Amino acid sequence: LSFGHYDLPDQNLEVYSNHEDVCPAHSAKKLSLYEVAHSRVGDKGNDLNFSIIPHIHSDITRLKIIINPQWVKRVLAPLLNPSPFLDQDAIRKRDAWVEENVIVEIYEVKGIHSLN
């Protein structure tokens, strides 16, 4: 397998899934997203594309329950703040604008067990 200018043997791709200390996220424990997955982000014109890729493939099932269009809007809306010190009226206006103007589409990319 070629990765950039490095040649990696195929078995290196399975390091996480074959390691005995690595297991899916515990369902009864509250975890930060970065403890369960990593992300890649890019933009094209006015579109933002990001992937959430679980460290353990089987965690995709639980991520699909949590990560929905409303969750994405709620998480990303603060990025539109012109100031970190918004009053409640400004937050309501921002959230209304996001609800009216932002379209979120989520696709599962089965080959890499991710959500885009």
Backbone torsions as a table, in degrees:
resi	resn	phi	psi	omega
1	LEU	NA	132.2	179.5
2	SER	-102.7	132.0	179.1
3	PHE	-130.6	101.2	-173.9
4	GLY	63.0	-126.8	177.5
5	HIS	-101.6	9.9	177.8
6	TYR	-102.1	142.1	173.6
7	ASP	-102.2	122.6	-179.2
8	LEU	-114.5	133.1	175.3
9	PRO	-66.7	148.2	-177.4
10	ASP	-54.2	-35.8	-176.3
11	GLN	-64.4	-20.9	177.6
12	ASN	-65.8	-21.9	179.6
13	LEU	-70.4	-18.4	-176.0
14	GLU	-104.3	14.8	-176.0
15	VAL	-55.2	-47.6	-177.2
16	TYR	-68.4	-43.6	-175.2
17	SER	-73.6	-21.0	179.7
18	ASN	-96.1	-9.8	-177.1
19	HIS	-77.3	128.2	-173.5
20	GLU	-69.4	-22.0	-179.5
21	ASP	-84.5	-8.6	-177.0
22	VAL	-97.7	128.4	178.7
23	CYS	-145.7	163.7	179.3
24	PRO	-58.4	156.6	179.2
25	ALA	-59.9	138.6	-180.0
26	HIS	-69.5	130.5	-174.0
27	SER	-74.0	-18.9	-178.1
28	ALA	-96.7	1.8	-176.8
29	LYS	-111.5	134.9	177.0
30	LYS	-79.4	124.9	-177.2
31	LEU	-126.4	152.3	170.6
32	SER	-74.9	149.6	-178.9
33	LEU	-57.4	-39.0	-177.9
34	TYR	-66.2	-16.4	176.1
35	GLU	-78.6	-18.6	-175.9
36	VAL	-107.9	-28.2	-172.9
37	ALA	-149.0	165.1	170.4
38	HIS	-120.1	172.8	-172.9
39	SER	-139.7	155.1	172.3
40	ARG	-130.3	139.5	-175.7
41	VAL	-133.0	144.1	174.7
42	GLY	-157.0	167.4	178.0
43	ASP	-134.8	152.8	174.8
44	LYS	-137.6	107.6	-177.8
45	GLY	62.6	-123.5	179.8
46	ASN	-92.9	9.0	-178.2
47	ASP	-105.1	138.4	174.8
48	LEU	-108.1	130.1	178.6
49	ASN	-122.2	124.6	173.2
50	PHE	-138.2	148.7	179.8
51	SER	-111.0	140.1	171.2
52	ILE	-115.2	116.5	-172.4
53	ILE	-119.4	111.9	-178.6
54	PRO	-66.9	145.8	176.6
55	HIS	-64.5	-35.8	178.5
56	ILE	-113.5	122.4	-173.7
57	HIS	-51.8	-39.2	-175.7
58	SER	-67.6	-16.9	177.9
59	ASP	-71.0	-10.4	179.0
60	ILE	-59.6	-33.3	-179.1
61	THR	-61.1	-45.9	179.7
62	ARG	-73.3	-34.5	177.7
63	LEU	-63.1	-36.8	179.4
64	LYS	-64.2	-26.6	177.8
65	ILE	-72.7	-38.9	-174.7
66	ILE	-85.6	-43.1	-172.9
67	ILE	-88.6	103.4	178.6
68	ASN	-132.1	173.3	-177.7
69	PRO	-55.1	-39.5	179.6
70	GLN	-66.2	-39.3	178.1
71	TRP	-61.8	-45.2	-179.6
72	VAL	-60.6	-45.8	179.5
73	LYS	-61.6	-43.3	-178.9
74	ARG	-64.2	-39.4	-178.2
75	VAL	-74.1	-38.7	-175.3
76	LEU	-87.8	-20.1	-177.5
77	ALA	-54.2	-41.5	179.8
78	PRO	-61.0	-19.2	177.1
79	LEU	-66.7	-18.5	179.7
80	LEU	-87.2	-4.0	-177.7
81	ASN	-65.5	129.5	175.5
82	PRO	-75.5	-15.2	-178.4
83	SER	-149.6	148.3	176.1
84	PRO	-75.9	-4.1	-175.6
85	PHE	-116.1	59.4	-179.4
86	LEU	-82.3	144.3	173.1
87	ASP	-85.1	171.4	-175.6
88	GLN	-60.6	-35.5	179.1
89	ASP	-65.1	-42.3	178.5
90	ALA	-64.8	-37.8	178.3
91	ILE	-66.0	-42.7	177.6
92	ARG	-61.8	-42.6	178.7
93	LYS	-64.2	-43.2	178.4
94	ARG	-61.0	-47.8	-178.5
95	ASP	-63.6	-37.2	177.3
96	ALA	-65.9	-41.2	178.2
97	TRP	-63.1	-44.1	179.1
98	VAL	-60.8	-46.3	-178.5
99	GLU	-60.8	-37.5	-177.1
100	GLU	-81.5	-31.9	-169.4
101	ASN	-113.1	-14.4	-176.2
102	VAL	-102.6	126.2	177.4
103	ILE	-109.2	125.8	179.8
104	VAL	-114.2	125.7	174.3
105	GLU	-121.4	131.8	-179.1
106	ILE	-117.8	129.1	178.9
107	TYR	-123.0	139.4	172.9
108	GLU	-89.7	129.4	176.0
109	VAL	-103.8	96.2	-171.6
110	LYS	-64.3	-33.7	-177.8
111	GLY	-60.9	-32.6	179.0
112	ILE	-116.9	10.8	176.7
113	HIS	53.7	53.7	-178.3
114	SER	-132.4	166.9	172.0
115	LEU	-112.4	130.7	176.2
116	ASN	-115.0	NA	NA
